[in-house]
Amino acid sequence: MRKLAFAGLAAITAAVLTTVGVAAADPPPSSLVPVGSFGANPGALAMYTYTPAGLGTGRPVVVALHGCTQSAADYYAHSGWPELADRWGFEVVFPQQSTANNSLKCFNWFSTADDTRGNGEAASVKSMVDKAIADHGSDPARVFVTGLSAGGGMTADLLAAYPDVFAAGGINAGLPAQCATSVTEATNCQQNDQHLTPAQWAAKVKAQYPGYGGPWPRVAIWQGTGDYTVYPVNGTELRDQWTAVHGVSQTPTSTQSLPGGTTLTDYAGKVRLYSIAGMGHGTAVDPGTGATQCGSTGAYFLAGICSSYYTGVFFGLDKGTGTTTTATPPPTTTTTTTTPPGTCVSASNYAHTQAGRAHQSAGQTYANGSNQAMGLWNTFTVHALRETSPGYWVLADGEC
């Protein structure tokens, strides 16, 4: 049954490959190095690393998890993490899934046999971290993890299962930790609001390491408002989950406008939600040589903003003794908010679609962003919608 997860992605994959092209050829082994033996490997994963020339001891480690249908080489070639490793001085570990574990090469973020402490794929990633630290004398207090889609879902699970290992994480188009424990639940999590409170989401995290009393990882969440593979509601649920874990409010302490139509909402410096207006399913990249640019476009690597750069700054990788230190650029605009962002609009379903707040399919209307069902597409059915982040609308009947 695990091999059926993300089965609906196959048709989407074909469409994306047609429009953006296939990933680049695998880089030479001298750049992306396979590690044949790295300790216990109950999840039967492969380990690859990228180590900048002359890397000193005491440097950070970043674990980068690819998405479904991808490989370690794809994430190496397009994500921008190797060039940032050269710039700032850290090692990158690229775990790789196999078709033997999952037919679409998705990390099994929905399986308790693979996504919990000491078990399966999660335990294999922990072994890779231990290997990287031992090989290069890396700093065990500065180990980070990031990933796309199924890799993003596994990132959230790893943060919950190993808060004593990972100082922070970056989740790109991913799912809340422990959202699903089966294939059926996985599909539901991808597409629908789970209607859990922040406290209920936080409980799923804290149950993964009972009795843990140390600091919780900080979390950067990246979500496109036009993502209809892992729906934008997952970004909101991740925000709810990790702010509650940290014990901070779901009301942002500040908002910023960043390149590529990106709105950053910050929650007491513990959690950041990067909402990218109109972006579909993928990791955001920004090819170029500018200070904030990195990555290259490809299947599920979408042009707009270099998410890896901003995630790396959030991790603090630009500070310290790396080969080059780049200052964080000022935001385009900054505002401090004391109330939830967005406005509330009551109108007919037809008017909502005409104004860009909703869309219709087969005569039915759905809110943009949340994709919540609103009923027939006509001028008689009326709903209220609230914009909770740019381009992300939720049903708000009775609130306007």
C-alpha positions as CSV (number, residue, x, y, z in Angstrom):
1,M,0.0,0.0,0.0
2,R,2.9,2.4,0.7
3,K,3.9,2.3,-3.0
4,L,0.5,3.8,-3.9
5,A,1.1,7.1,-2.0
6,F,1.1,10.1,-4.3
7,A,-0.1,7.8,-7.1
8,G,-2.2,10.7,-8.4
9,L,1.1,12.6,-8.9
10,A,2.0,10.6,-12.0
11,A,-0.3,12.6,-14.4
12,I,0.9,15.8,-12.8
13,T,4.5,14.8,-13.2
14,A,4.0,14.2,-17.0
15,A,2.4,17.7,-17.3
16,V,5.2,19.4,-15.4
17,L,7.9,17.6,-17.4
18,T,6.3,18.8,-20.6
19,T,6.1,22.4,-19.5
20,V,9.4,22.9,-17.6
21,G,11.6,20.2,-18.9
22,V,13.3,17.2,-17.3
23,A,15.9,17.6,-14.6
24,A,19.5,18.1,-15.6
25,A,21.8,15.1,-16.0
26,D,23.4,13.6,-12.8
27,P,26.4,15.7,-11.7
28,P,29.8,14.0,-11.7
29,P,30.7,11.8,-8.7
30,S,33.4,14.3,-7.7
31,S,30.6,16.7,-6.9
32,L,27.9,14.5,-5.4
33,V,29.6,11.7,-3.5
34,P,27.8,8.4,-2.7
35,V,28.5,7.1,0.8
36,G,28.2,3.3,0.7
37,S,28.2,2.6,4.4
38,F,26.9,5.0,7.0
39,G,25.7,2.8,9.9
40,A,22.3,1.4,10.6
41,N,20.0,1.8,7.6
42,P,16.6,0.3,8.5
43,G,14.9,2.4,5.9
44,A,17.1,1.1,3.1
45,L,18.0,4.7,1.8
46,A,21.0,5.8,-0.1
47,M,23.3,8.6,1.2
48,Y,25.0,11.2,-1.0
49,T,27.0,14.2,0.2
50,Y,28.3,17.5,-1.1
51,T,31.4,18.8,0.8
52,P,32.9,22.1,-0.2
53,A,36.7,22.1,-0.8
54,G,38.6,22.9,2.3
55,L,35.7,22.6,4.7
56,G,36.9,23.1,8.2
57,T,35.7,21.4,11.4
58,G,32.9,22.8,13.5
59,R,30.8,23.6,10.5
60,P,27.0,23.0,10.1
61,V,25.2,20.2,8.3
62,V,22.1,20.5,6.1
63,V,20.0,17.4,5.2
64,A,18.1,18.0,1.9
65,L,15.3,15.6,1.1
66,H,14.0,15.4,-2.5
67,G,10.4,15.1,-3.6
68,C,8.4,12.3,-5.3
69,T,9.9,11.2,-8.7
70,Q,13.1,13.0,-7.9
71,S,16.6,11.9,-6.8
72,A,19.4,13.2,-4.8
73,A,21.1,14.3,-8.0
74,D,18.0,16.4,-8.9
75,Y,18.0,18.2,-5.6
76,Y,21.7,18.7,-5.9
77,A,21.4,20.1,-9.4
78,H,18.5,22.5,-8.8
79,S,17.9,23.4,-5.2
80,G,20.8,25.9,-4.7
81,W,22.1,24.2,-1.6
82,P,25.5,23.3,-3.0
83,E,26.3,26.8,-4.1
84,L,25.2,28.1,-0.7
85,A,27.4,25.5,0.9
86,D,30.4,26.9,-1.1
87,R,29.5,30.4,-0.1
88,W,28.9,29.9,3.6
89,G,30.9,26.7,4.4
90,F,28.8,23.7,5.4
91,E,28.2,20.1,4.3
92,V,25.0,19.0,2.6
93,V,23.6,15.4,3.0
94,F,21.2,14.3,0.2
95,P,19.3,11.1,1.2
96,Q,17.8,9.2,-1.7
97,Q,14.6,7.1,-1.8
98,S,14.3,4.0,-4.0
99,T,11.4,2.5,-6.0
100,A,11.7,-0.6,-3.9
101,N,10.5,1.5,-0.9
102,N,8.0,3.6,-2.8
103,S,7.1,3.3,-6.5
104,L,7.3,7.1,-7.0
105,K,10.4,7.5,-4.8
106,C,8.4,9.4,-2.2
107,F,9.8,9.4,1.3
108,N,7.2,7.6,3.4
109,W,6.1,10.5,5.6
110,F,2.7,8.8,6.3
111,S,4.0,5.5,7.7
112,T,4.8,5.0,11.4
113,A,7.2,2.3,10.3
114,D,9.4,5.0,8.6
115,D,8.6,8.4,10.1
116,T,9.0,7.9,13.8
117,R,12.0,8.0,16.2
118,G,14.3,5.0,15.8
119,N,12.4,3.5,12.9
120,G,12.8,3.0,9.2
121,E,13.7,6.0,7.0
122,A,13.8,8.4,9.9
123,A,16.4,6.3,11.6
124,S,18.4,6.0,8.4
125,V,18.6,9.8,8.1
126,K,19.7,10.0,11.7
127,S,22.6,7.6,10.8
128,M,23.5,9.8,7.9
129,V,23.7,12.8,10.2
130,D,26.0,10.9,12.6
131,K,28.2,9.9,9.7
132,A,28.5,13.4,8.4
133,I,29.4,14.8,11.9
134,A,32.0,12.0,12.4
135,D,33.6,12.5,9.0
136,H,34.1,16.2,9.1
137,G,34.0,17.2,12.8
138,S,30.8,19.1,12.1
139,D,28.9,21.0,14.8
140,P,26.2,18.7,16.2
141,A,24.4,21.8,17.5
142,R,24.0,23.1,14.0
143,V,22.3,20.3,12.1
144,F,19.3,21.3,9.9
145,V,16.9,19.5,7.6
146,T,14.8,20.7,4.6
147,G,12.7,19.0,1.9
148,L,10.1,19.2,-0.8
149,S,6.6,17.7,-0.9
150,A,7.0,14.1,0.5
151,G,10.5,15.3,1.6
152,G,8.8,18.2,3.3
153,G,6.4,15.9,5.1
154,M,9.4,13.8,6.2
155,T,11.2,17.0,7.3
156,A,8.3,17.8,9.6
157,D,8.3,14.2,11.0
158,L,12.0,14.3,11.6
159,L,11.7,17.6,13.5
160,A,9.1,16.0,15.7
161,A,11.0,12.7,16.1
162,Y,14.5,14.2,16.6
163,P,14.2,17.7,18.2
164,D,17.5,16.8,19.9
165,V,19.2,16.4,16.6
166,F,17.8,19.2,14.3
167,A,18.1,22.8,15.3
168,A,15.7,24.0,12.6
169,G,13.9,22.9,9.5
170,G,12.6,24.2,6.2
171,I,9.4,22.6,4.8
172,N,8.7,23.2,1.1
173,A,5.1,22.3,0.0
174,G,5.0,19.8,2.8
175,L,2.6,18.4,5.4
176,P,2.2,18.7,9.1
177,A,4.1,16.3,11.3
178,Q,2.2,13.0,11.8
179,C,-0.8,14.2,9.7
180,A,-1.3,10.7,8.3
181,T,-0.6,7.1,9.2
182,S,-2.0,5.5,6.0
183,V,-2.2,6.1,2.2
184,T,-5.8,7.1,2.5
185,E,-5.1,9.6,5.2
186,A,-2.1,10.9,3.2
187,T,-4.3,11.9,0.3
188,N,-6.8,13.5,2.7
189,C,-4.0,15.5,4.3
190,Q,-2.7,16.7,0.9
191,Q,-6.1,18.1,-0.2
192,N,-8.2,19.0,2.9
193,D,-8.4,21.0,6.1
194,Q,-8.1,18.5,9.0
195,H,-10.0,20.9,11.3
196,L,-7.6,20.4,14.2
197,T,-6.8,23.1,16.7
198,P,-3.2,24.3,17.1
199,A,-3.0,22.4,20.4
200,Q,-4.1,19.2,18.7
201,W,-1.5,19.7,16.0
202,A,1.2,20.4,18.6
203,A,0.2,17.2,20.5
204,K,1.1,15.1,17.5
205,V,4.6,16.6,17.6
206,K,5.1,16.2,21.3
207,A,3.9,12.6,21.2
208,Q,6.9,11.6,19.0
209,Y,9.4,12.0,21.8
210,P,7.6,11.7,25.2
211,G,9.4,13.5,28.0
212,Y,11.5,15.7,25.8
213,G,12.3,18.9,27.6
214,G,14.8,20.6,25.4
215,P,14.4,23.4,22.9
216,W,12.2,22.7,19.8
217,P,13.4,23.3,16.3
218,R,12.6,26.6,14.6
219,V,10.6,26.1,11.4
220,A,10.5,27.8,8.0
221,I,7.4,26.9,5.9
222,W,7.2,27.6,2.1
223,Q,3.8,27.3,0.4
224,G,2.5,28.4,-3.0
225,T,-1.0,29.7,-3.1
226,G,-1.6,27.9,-6.4
227,D,-0.5,24.5,-5.3
228,Y,-3.2,21.9,-5.9
229,T,-1.0,18.9,-5.2
230,V,-0.2,19.7,-1.6
231,Y,-3.0,22.3,-1.0
232,P,-2.1,25.6,0.7
233,V,-4.1,24.7,3.8
234,N,-1.1,22.6,4.8
235,G,1.0,25.8,5.2
236,T,-1.6,27.1,7.6
237,E,-1.7,23.9,9.5
238,L,2.1,23.7,9.7
239,R,2.0,27.3,11.1
240,D,-0.6,26.3,13.7
241,Q,1.3,23.2,14.6
242,W,4.7,24.7,15.2
243,T,3.6,28.0,16.8
244,A,1.7,25.9,19.3
245,V,4.7,23.7,19.9
246,H,6.8,26.8,20.7
247,G,3.9,28.3,22.7
248,V,3.6,31.4,20.6
249,S,0.5,33.1,19.1
250,Q,-0.8,32.3,15.7
251,T,-1.0,36.0,15.1
252,P,2.2,37.1,13.3
253,T,4.5,39.5,15.0
254,S,5.5,41.0,11.6
255,T,5.0,40.7,7.9
256,Q,7.4,41.4,5.0
257,S,7.1,41.5,1.3
258,L,9.9,39.6,-0.5
259,P,10.7,39.0,-4.2
260,G,8.6,36.7,-6.4
261,G,5.3,37.7,-4.9
262,T,6.3,36.2,-1.5
263,T,4.8,37.3,1.8
264,L,6.7,36.4,4.9
265,T,4.8,36.3,8.2
266,D,7.0,35.8,11.3
267,Y,5.9,34.4,14.6
268,A,8.2,35.5,17.4
269,G,11.3,34.4,15.4
270,K,10.3,30.7,16.0
271,V,8.2,30.0,12.9
272,R,8.1,31.7,9.5
273,L,5.5,31.2,6.8
274,Y,6.5,32.2,3.3
275,S,3.4,32.4,1.1
276,I,4.2,32.7,-2.7
277,A,1.3,34.2,-4.6
278,G,0.2,31.9,-7.5
279,M,3.0,29.5,-7.3
280,G,2.2,25.8,-7.9
281,H,3.8,22.7,-6.5
282,G,7.6,22.8,-6.1
283,T,10.7,24.4,-4.5
284,A,11.1,28.1,-5.3
285,V,14.4,29.0,-7.0
286,D,15.8,32.2,-8.4
287,P,18.6,31.5,-11.0
288,G,21.3,34.2,-11.2
289,T,24.4,35.6,-9.5
290,G,22.8,38.1,-7.2
291,A,23.4,38.0,-3.5
292,T,19.9,36.5,-2.8
293,Q,19.8,34.3,-5.9
294,C,20.4,30.6,-6.2
295,G,19.2,27.4,-7.8
296,S,18.0,26.5,-11.3
297,T,14.6,25.7,-12.8
298,G,13.5,22.1,-13.6
299,A,10.7,19.7,-12.8
300,Y,9.2,21.0,-9.5
301,F,11.9,23.7,-9.2
302,L,9.9,26.9,-10.0
303,A,11.3,30.4,-10.7
304,G,10.5,33.2,-8.3
305,I,12.5,33.5,-5.2
306,C,15.4,31.4,-3.9
307,S,13.8,29.6,-1.0
308,S,17.1,27.9,-0.1
309,Y,18.8,31.2,0.4
310,Y,16.1,32.6,2.7
311,T,15.9,29.3,4.6
312,G,19.7,29.3,5.0
313,V,19.6,32.8,6.5
314,F,16.8,31.7,8.8
315,F,19.0,28.8,9.9
316,G,21.9,31.3,10.5
317,L,24.2,29.7,7.9
318,D,25.3,33.1,6.7
319,K,26.9,33.8,10.0
320,G,30.2,32.6,11.2
321,T,33.4,31.4,9.4
322,G,32.1,30.3,6.0
323,T,34.0,31.2,2.8
324,T,31.6,34.1,2.2
325,T,29.1,35.9,4.4
326,T,26.2,37.6,2.7
327,A,24.1,40.1,4.7
328,T,20.4,39.6,4.8
329,P,18.7,42.1,2.4
330,P,16.2,44.5,3.7
331,P,12.6,43.6,3.0
332,T,10.6,45.5,0.4
333,T,8.1,46.5,3.1
334,T,7.7,45.7,6.7
335,T,4.6,46.1,8.9
336,T,3.8,45.0,12.4
337,T,0.4,43.4,12.7
338,T,-1.8,43.1,15.8
339,T,-4.7,41.4,14.1
340,P,-4.9,38.6,11.6
341,P,-4.1,39.8,8.0
342,G,-6.7,39.9,5.2
343,T,-10.2,41.2,4.6
344,C,-13.6,39.6,4.5
345,V,-15.8,39.8,1.4
346,S,-19.4,38.6,1.1
347,A,-20.5,38.0,-2.5
348,S,-22.1,35.5,-4.9
349,N,-19.9,32.6,-6.1
350,Y,-19.9,34.1,-9.5
351,A,-18.7,37.4,-8.2
352,H,-15.9,35.7,-6.1
353,T,-14.6,33.9,-9.2
354,Q,-14.7,37.1,-11.3
355,A,-12.7,38.9,-8.6
356,G,-10.1,36.2,-8.3
357,R,-11.1,35.0,-4.9
358,A,-12.3,31.6,-6.1
359,H,-12.3,29.4,-9.1
360,Q,-14.9,27.0,-10.7
361,S,-14.6,23.5,-12.0
362,A,-17.5,21.5,-13.5
363,G,-20.0,24.0,-12.3
364,Q,-18.8,23.9,-8.7
365,T,-17.0,26.8,-6.9
366,Y,-13.8,26.5,-4.7
367,A,-12.0,29.1,-2.7
368,N,-8.6,30.0,-4.1
369,G,-5.8,28.8,-1.8
370,S,-7.8,26.7,0.6
371,N,-9.8,25.1,-2.2
372,Q,-12.8,24.8,0.2
373,A,-16.0,23.8,-1.6
374,M,-18.5,26.7,-1.9
375,G,-21.3,25.1,-3.9
376,L,-22.8,25.9,-7.3
377,W,-21.1,28.5,-9.6
378,N,-24.0,31.0,-10.0
379,T,-25.1,34.5,-8.9
380,F,-27.6,33.1,-6.3
381,T,-25.3,31.2,-3.9
382,V,-23.6,33.7,-1.6
383,H,-20.6,33.1,0.7
384,A,-18.2,35.1,2.8
385,L,-14.5,34.7,2.1
386,R,-11.5,35.9,4.2
387,E,-8.0,36.3,2.8
388,T,-5.6,35.0,5.5
389,S,-2.5,35.5,3.3
390,P,-2.1,36.8,-0.2
391,G,-4.2,34.7,-2.6
392,Y,-5.3,32.4,0.2
393,W,-9.0,32.6,0.9
394,V,-11.1,30.6,3.5
395,L,-14.8,30.4,4.1
396,A,-15.9,33.0,6.6
397,D,-19.7,32.9,6.6
398,G,-21.1,35.0,9.3
399,E,-17.9,37.0,9.8
400,C,-18.3,39.9,7.3
